Amino acid sequence: MKQKLIAVAVAGIFAAPAVALAQSSSVQIYGTLNAEYGFAKGVDKAAGTTNSFDGLNSGASSFGFKGEEKLGGGMSAFFQCESDLKFLKGDLADTSGNLCDRNSAVGLKGGFGSAFIGTWDSPTKQLVAGTRILGETGWHGVQSMLISNGGAFIGSFSTRNTNTLNYSSPKFGGFSFNAQTTSTKAAATVTTAGLKGRANSMSLNYAAGPMALGLAYTKQDDNAKRVAVTGGSDQVLVLGGTYTLGAAKIGLTYVDGKADQSRTGELKRSSWNIAGEYKFSGPHSMFAGYTRAGDTKASGTAVGTAATGSDTGAFEYQIGYRHTLSKRTMVGISYIYADNDDRATGYSVGTNHATGLVAGSSSSVIATQLKHTF
């Protein structure tokens, strides 16, 4: 009997620390696996050929872990490490990724809001993600038409910046504020005097009831995301919002961007997107959207190989059906069509297929999707 009691006591001694650790730990593992398989056609190339092909994408797939520790007084320390999962890479062979290359940071939060340091989406990118409803990358992505490089426009604002300092305010009557700035450490590795490459981004947001609105602004000094142009800057203003009415949700995003090609020349482009989704009873839902890239306008001594001026924009529309198999698994099918204006060459469905297109070319894809979150 004594031997049994001793054995139970010893087991309890070793088990107690594990139980205590489990109670104090708040680490969570999460992620998304998104597989898209598309049958594309009509990608007209300059060589006079029309490419028809099937392709795989894994846009927005990720794996991460995050945790939080209560410090007392209403304050907490938190961390997050999120990594890209490039298990499918379309027409590219590269499937590599770096640990913590997506939103990853360490910080403090409390009644004052949250302050954190690391790699993180800019407030502008966050606003667009919350209002466009359609995807950013993969077959469903509208990034190049809406917020990033496309056609003759060379300003990219769909940025997840490294070496950032961030602040997010608490909500006051539905209003909140986000701000981000980057360090200028990269200036230590270049020989050009005065080249800093700092990026600043901020957004003002409002959410109450069925409506959400946001206004965001980003300025990238010295063409931080493109080339070294001392004294130049890329700037963008974004206005977006969503409205939910019962089972329906509609979103509208407007983007006005400017990119300096040199100290005396710049490119401008406005773009917009409207999209909506409707959830039927049960596991069924549908979505549809239209994205329009305006003409790329040049001023000063802006240079480039792509056409600027009238008829240099493009449009894309999407319509699709989704079926929810469980809380974490979804399948879907959609049709996507993109069309360049008469003098435009830089837009197509999906990503990585817009090189060497014939002016005015169009492309389309029937895309299937299987998405699982954990």
C-alpha positions in Angstrom: 0.0 0.0 0.0 2.8 2.4 0.9 4.6 1.6 -2.4 1.4 2.5 -4.3 1.1 5.8 -2.4 4.7 6.7 -3.1 4.3 5.9 -6.8 1.2 8.1 -7.0 3.0 11.0 -5.1 6.0 10.7 -7.5 3.8 10.8 -10.5 2.0 13.8 -9.2 5.3 15.7 -8.7 6.3 15.2 -12.3 2.8 15.9 -13.7 2.3 19.2 -11.7 4.8 21.3 -13.7 3.3 20.1 -17.0 -0.2 21.0 -15.8 0.9 24.4 -14.6 2.8 25.1 -17.9 -0.3 24.1 -19.9 -2.4 26.5 -17.9 -0.1 29.5 -18.3 0.8 28.9 -22.0 -1.3 30.7 -24.6 0.5 29.7 -27.7 -1.8 28.9 -30.7 -1.0 27.2 -34.0 -3.0 28.3 -37.0 -2.9 28.4 -40.7 -4.5 28.3 -44.1 -4.0 25.9 -47.1 -5.5 27.3 -50.3 -5.3 25.3 -53.5 -6.6 26.8 -56.7 -6.6 24.9 -60.0 -7.5 26.9 -63.1 -8.0 26.3 -66.9 -6.9 29.5 -68.6 -7.0 30.7 -72.2 -6.6 33.7 -74.3 -3.2 35.0 -72.9 -2.1 36.5 -76.2 1.7 36.9 -76.4 3.8 39.2 -78.6 5.1 36.3 -80.5 1.6 35.9 -82.0 0.6 32.8 -79.9 -2.3 32.3 -77.7 -1.5 30.3 -74.6 -4.1 27.9 -73.2 -3.0 26.0 -70.1 -4.0 24.7 -66.7 -2.2 26.0 -63.6 -2.1 25.7 -59.9 -1.8 28.5 -57.3 -1.6 28.5 -53.5 -2.2 32.2 -52.9 -2.6 33.4 -49.2 -1.6 30.0 -47.8 0.2 30.4 -44.5 1.3 28.7 -41.2 1.8 30.5 -37.9 1.9 30.5 -34.2 1.2 33.2 -31.7 0.9 33.8 -28.0 0.2 36.2 -25.2 1.3 36.7 -21.6 -0.7 38.8 -19.1 1.6 41.3 -17.3 -0.9 42.8 -14.9 -2.6 46.1 -14.8 -4.5 45.3 -18.0 -1.3 45.0 -20.1 -0.1 42.0 -22.1 2.9 41.0 -24.1 2.3 39.2 -27.4 4.1 37.7 -30.3 3.2 36.3 -33.7 5.3 34.4 -36.3 3.5 33.7 -39.6 5.2 32.1 -42.6 4.2 31.8 -46.3 3.3 28.3 -47.5 4.3 28.2 -51.2 3.4 24.5 -51.7 1.9 25.5 -55.1 3.6 28.3 -57.1 1.7 28.5 -60.4 4.1 28.6 -63.3 7.2 29.2 -61.1 9.4 26.4 -59.8 10.2 28.2 -56.5 8.3 26.8 -53.5 10.7 28.2 -50.9 9.8 30.5 -48.1 11.4 32.1 -45.0 10.2 31.6 -41.4 8.2 34.5 -40.2 8.1 36.2 -43.6 4.4 37.2 -43.2 2.9 39.2 -40.4 5.3 38.6 -37.5 6.0 40.8 -34.5 6.5 41.2 -30.8 4.7 43.9 -28.8 2.7 45.2 -25.9 -1.0 45.9 -25.7 -3.5 47.3 -23.2 -5.9 50.2 -22.7 -3.6 52.4 -24.8 -4.0 50.1 -27.8 -1.1 48.0 -29.1 2.5 48.8 -30.1 4.6 46.2 -31.9 7.8 45.8 -33.9 8.4 43.4 -36.8 7.2 42.5 -40.3 3.6 43.6 -40.9 1.1 44.7 -43.5 0.9 48.4 -44.0 -2.3 50.1 -42.8 -3.1 50.7 -46.5 -2.8 47.1 -47.4 -5.0 46.2 -44.4 -7.7 48.6 -45.5 -7.7 47.2 -49.1 -7.8 43.6 -47.8 -10.9 44.5 -45.7 -12.9 46.1 -48.5 -12.1 44.5 -51.8 -13.8 41.1 -50.9 -12.1 39.5 -53.9 -8.6 37.9 -53.5 -5.2 39.6 -53.7 -3.1 36.8 -55.3 -3.7 33.5 -57.0 -6.3 33.1 -59.8 -8.7 35.3 -57.9 -6.2 38.0 -57.2 -6.8 41.6 -58.3 -3.6 43.1 -56.9 -2.0 44.3 -60.2 -5.2 46.2 -61.3 -6.1 47.7 -57.9 -3.1 48.4 -55.7 0.1 47.2 -57.2 2.2 47.2 -60.4 0.2 46.8 -63.6 0.3 48.1 -67.1 2.7 51.0 -67.2 2.2 51.9 -63.6 5.2 51.0 -61.4 3.9 52.0 -57.9 3.3 49.0 -55.6 1.4 49.7 -52.4 0.2 46.2 -51.4 3.2 46.0 -49.1 4.1 43.9 -46.1 7.0 45.9 -44.8 10.0 44.6 -42.9 11.7 46.5 -40.0 8.6 48.3 -39.0 7.3 50.1 -35.9 3.5 49.9 -35.5 0.7 51.4 -33.4 -3.0 50.5 -33.4 -5.3 52.5 -31.2 -8.3 51.2 -29.2 -11.8 52.0 -30.6 -13.4 55.3 -29.6 -17.1 55.4 -30.6 -16.4 53.2 -33.6 -13.2 55.0 -34.7 -9.7 53.6 -34.6 -6.3 54.6 -36.0 -3.4 52.6 -37.4 0.2 53.8 -38.1 3.4 52.3 -39.4 6.9 53.5 -40.2 10.0 51.6 -41.3 13.5 52.1 -40.1 16.1 53.4 -42.5 18.8 50.8 -41.8 19.0 49.9 -45.5 20.6 53.3 -46.1 23.8 51.9 -44.4 24.3 49.6 -47.4 24.1 52.1 -50.3 26.6 54.7 -51.5 24.0 57.3 -52.5 24.0 60.2 -50.0 20.7 61.0 -48.5 19.0 57.8 -49.7 16.8 56.6 -46.8 13.9 54.6 -48.3 11.5 55.1 -45.3 7.9 54.1 -45.8 5.1 55.7 -43.7 1.5 54.5 -43.7 -1.6 55.3 -41.7 -5.3 54.7 -41.7 -8.4 56.1 -40.0 -11.1 53.5 -39.6 -14.8 53.5 -38.6 -16.9 50.4 -37.8 -20.4 50.4 -36.3 -23.3 48.0 -36.9 -23.4 46.9 -40.5 -21.1 49.6 -41.9 -17.3 49.9 -42.0 -15.3 52.7 -43.6 -11.6 53.6 -43.9 -9.2 56.2 -45.3 -5.5 55.3 -45.7 -2.4 57.0 -46.9 1.1 55.7 -47.7 4.3 57.5 -48.7 7.4 55.6 -49.7 10.5 57.8 -49.8 13.2 57.3 -52.4 11.0 54.7 -54.2 11.5 52.3 -51.3 9.7 49.4 -53.1 11.1 50.0 -56.6 14.4 51.7 -57.5 16.8 54.2 -55.8 15.6 57.7 -56.8 16.9 60.1 -54.2 14.3 62.7 -53.4 11.5 60.9 -55.1 8.5 59.2 -53.5 5.6 56.9 -54.2 2.3 57.9 -52.7 -1.2 56.5 -52.5 -4.6 57.5 -51.1 -7.2 54.7 -50.5 -10.9 55.1 -49.6 -12.9 51.9 -48.9 -15.9 50.6 -47.1 -18.3 47.6 -46.7 -21.9 47.3 -45.8 -23.7 44.2 -44.6 -27.4 43.7 -45.0 -28.6 40.4 -43.8 -27.0 37.6 -45.8 -25.5 40.1 -48.3 -22.2 42.1 -48.1 -20.9 44.7 -50.5 -17.5 46.4 -50.6 -16.1 49.3 -52.5 -12.4 50.3 -52.8 -10.9 53.4 -54.5 -7.2 53.8 -55.0 -5.3 56.9 -56.2 -1.6 56.3 -56.7 1.5 58.3 -57.8 4.9 56.9 -58.5 8.1 58.9 -59.3 10.1 57.4 -62.1 12.8 60.1 -61.7 13.3 63.4 -59.9 11.4 65.1 -62.6 8.9 62.6 -63.9 6.0 60.7 -62.4 3.2 58.2 -63.2 -0.4 58.4 -61.9 -3.2 55.9 -61.9 -6.6 55.6 -60.3 -8.3 52.3 -59.8 -11.4 50.9 -58.1 -13.2 47.8 -57.2 -16.8 46.8 -56.3 -17.7 43.4 -55.1 -20.2 41.5 -53.1 -21.1 38.2 -51.6 -24.3 36.5 -50.6 -24.8 33.6 -48.2 -27.8 31.4 -49.0 -29.3 29.1 -46.4 -27.1 26.2 -45.6 -23.6 25.9 -46.9 -24.1 27.8 -50.2 -22.8 31.2 -51.1 -21.9 33.3 -54.2 -19.6 36.2 -54.9 -19.1 38.6 -57.8 -16.9 41.6 -58.4 -15.6 44.1 -60.9 -12.2 45.8 -60.8 -11.1 48.6 -63.1 -7.6 50.0 -63.6 -7.6 53.5 -65.0 -5.2 54.9 -67.6 -1.6 55.3 -66.5 -0.8 59.0 -67.0 2.8 60.3 -67.3 4.1 63.8 -66.6 7.5 65.4 -66.7 10.3 63.2 -68.0 8.7 59.9 -67.0 10.1 57.0 -69.0 9.1 53.4 -69.5 8.5 50.7 -72.1 4.8 50.3 -71.5 2.3 52.7 -73.0 0.9 55.6 -71.1 -2.0 57.9 -71.8 -5.5 57.1 -73.1 -6.6 53.4 -73.5 -3.9 52.1 -71.1 -6.2 50.7 -68.4 -8.0 47.4 -68.0 -10.9 45.7 -66.3 -11.7 42.3 -64.7 -14.8 40.7 -63.5 -15.4 37.6 -61.5 -18.4 35.4 -60.5 -18.2 32.3 -58.4 -19.9 29.8 -56.1 -18.6 28.4 -52.8 -19.8 25.4 -50.8 -18.9 25.2 -47.1 -18.1 21.6 -46.1 -17.4 22.5 -42.5 -16.3 25.4 -40.3 -12.8 25.1 -41.7 -13.1 23.6 -45.2 -14.6 25.2 -48.3 -14.7 24.3 -52.0 -15.6 26.6 -54.9 -15.7 27.2 -58.6 -15.6 30.6 -60.5 -15.2 32.3 -63.8 -12.8 35.2 -64.2 -12.2 37.4 -67.2 -9.7 40.2 -67.7 -9.4 42.6 -70.7 -6.7 45.2 -71.5 -7.7 48.5 -73.2 -6.5 49.0 -76.8 -3.0 50.2 -75.8 -2.5 48.3 -72.5 -0.4 45.2 -72.3 0.2 44.5 -68.6 -2.9 42.9 -67.2 -4.2 39.3 -67.1 -6.1 36.9 -64.9 -4.1 35.4 -62.0 -0.4 36.3 -61.6 2.8 35.9 -63.5 1.2 35.6 -66.9 1.3 39.2 -68.1 4.7 39.3 -69.7 4.9 40.0 -73.4 1.1 40.4 -73.9 -0.3 41.9 -77.1 -1.9 45.3 -76.6 -5.6 44.9 -76.0 -5.4 41.2 -75.2 -7.8 39.5 -73.0 -7.7 36.3 -70.8 -10.0 34.1 -68.8 -9.9 31.2 -66.4 -12.3 28.7 -64.9 -10.9 28.2 -61.4 -11.7 25.6 -58.8 -10.7 26.0 -55.2 -10.2 23.9 -52.1 -9.4 25.9 -48.9 -8.8 24.6 -45.4 -8.0 26.6 -42.2 -6.7 25.3 -38.9 
